[in-house]
Amino acid sequence: MNSEELLGNLNSNPENKGDSPLKSLEADLKLYNESIREVAVEIMVEGLSAYPIFVAHQHEVKLGELILDRHELNTEWTIQASTLEEFLERGVINKMLKQRFIDSYKNPHHFMCLFVIVPEGANFVFHPYKED
């Protein structure tokens, strides 16, 4: 599977806002905080993975399971839940780099691991959960 199949057409969004999309992501993460934390804990407790990954995007992405839909929630970003194992299986993370990823992975009880996809590319971001 190539990246185009996996990530869809990232350049299909005609809304180019000019501002960094990460500002709107940060605002949405404040709203999504508790939901993402609950899903992360569920993934770990059910033994699905010790490494939950949340895919943040504004386009169609065929990776993970939809948990927060921007269209339904009237927000800017959609979040899909995935795992390190799926990222390895789908070739998003090279199997030879698995240990490097694990070594850099932050405590999932304190940080959400986000795979943020923007038109320019994609990258991992560890964002702290806000404390109530």
Steps between C-alpha positions, in 0.01 A plus 500: 500500500642836406469820702242645257267206568559524874473874545259591221540821302645748750480788256125469442399758763432835330482679836846643547481712811852645496549444873682197627252213520667398825333793679157358421623151594606625842155655552328175397725293726372697798150380411612147412733454799286274718365292210849431368626410847210255551567329166874478574432334836249264336754398234757423769263330750351276230852395404471628145825696530729667750549773237176676399537749216238757401488615139403869473393615155271724299471269200403142427745258662487122490687431821353409838140518617297820500432628853442876461355631173553870432182517290282359779669707771527824299876518561804525272667161556395136481668249732543131429637247749778266396794313648870452444419153372274636223761761406758220465262273310402776256861611451453850643780421747785294360539176698872575535410824681256341745738514797588864432128584504448307826799673658361845413138417591387702802293371792151442352336588832641853476538559123291425195704377205369677191585428140414839351433508127509833315535569125876547540546158661454319828683469829467366853420743781470421871245732656446503878154424629355800677432437864157592634 
